[in-house]
Amino acid sequence: MFIIMPTITTFLKIIAKELEPSYGNVYYAKNVKIAYLKQEMNFNISKSLYDFIVESNAEYLNLKKQLEN
């Protein structure tokens, strides 16, 4: 049996469900959340990377608000 490994970018896109594998299956454990930061992003450069990541994660923002109140 031979396994042909895609490039790391392709692999991450498959894991993040942005691409379908050309063959085989990908299985995910229950309650697993996968996120990655793309190499090429379009975002407001006046904000920090931390602010960008936090704002793009609504669940985190809601928890943060609950803790602050």
C-alpha positions as CSV (number, residue, x, y, z in Angstrom):
1,M,0.0,0.0,0.0
2,F,1.3,3.4,-1.0
3,I,0.3,6.7,0.6
4,I,0.8,9.8,-1.4
5,M,1.0,12.8,0.9
6,P,-0.4,16.1,-0.4
7,T,1.3,19.3,0.2
8,I,0.8,20.7,3.8
9,T,-1.5,23.4,2.5
10,T,-3.7,20.8,0.7
11,F,-3.7,18.6,3.8
12,L,-4.8,21.5,6.0
13,K,-7.6,22.5,3.6
14,I,-8.8,18.9,3.7
15,I,-8.7,18.8,7.5
16,A,-10.5,22.2,7.6
17,K,-13.2,20.9,5.2
18,E,-12.3,23.4,2.5
19,L,-11.4,20.6,0.1
20,E,-12.6,17.1,-0.4
21,P,-9.9,14.4,-0.6
22,S,-9.5,12.9,-4.0
23,Y,-9.8,9.4,-2.5
24,G,-10.3,7.9,0.9
25,N,-12.1,9.3,3.9
26,V,-11.4,11.7,6.7
27,Y,-12.9,11.0,10.1
28,Y,-13.3,13.6,12.8
29,A,-13.7,13.0,16.5
30,K,-16.9,14.4,18.2
31,N,-16.8,18.0,19.4
32,V,-13.5,18.7,17.7
33,K,-13.1,22.2,16.3
34,I,-10.4,22.8,13.7
35,A,-9.1,26.3,12.7
36,Y,-6.1,27.5,10.9
37,L,-4.8,30.9,9.8
38,K,-4.3,31.0,6.0
39,Q,-1.0,32.2,4.7
40,E,-2.7,34.8,2.5
41,M,-5.3,36.8,4.4
42,N,-7.2,40.0,3.7
43,F,-7.8,41.8,6.9
44,N,-7.6,45.2,8.4
45,I,-3.9,45.9,9.0
46,S,-4.7,48.5,11.7
47,K,-5.9,45.6,14.0
48,S,-3.6,43.2,15.7
49,L,-3.5,39.5,14.7
50,Y,-5.0,38.7,18.2
51,D,-8.0,41.1,17.5
52,F,-8.6,39.5,14.1
53,I,-8.7,36.0,15.5
54,V,-10.9,36.9,18.5
55,E,-13.4,38.8,16.3
56,S,-13.6,35.8,13.9
57,N,-14.6,33.5,16.7
58,A,-18.1,34.4,17.9
59,E,-18.2,31.6,20.5
60,Y,-15.1,33.0,22.2
61,L,-16.5,36.5,22.1
62,N,-19.7,35.4,23.8
63,L,-17.8,33.6,26.5
64,K,-15.6,36.6,27.1
65,K,-18.6,38.9,27.5
66,Q,-20.2,36.5,30.0
67,L,-17.0,36.4,32.0
68,E,-16.7,40.2,32.0
69,N,-20.2,40.7,33.3
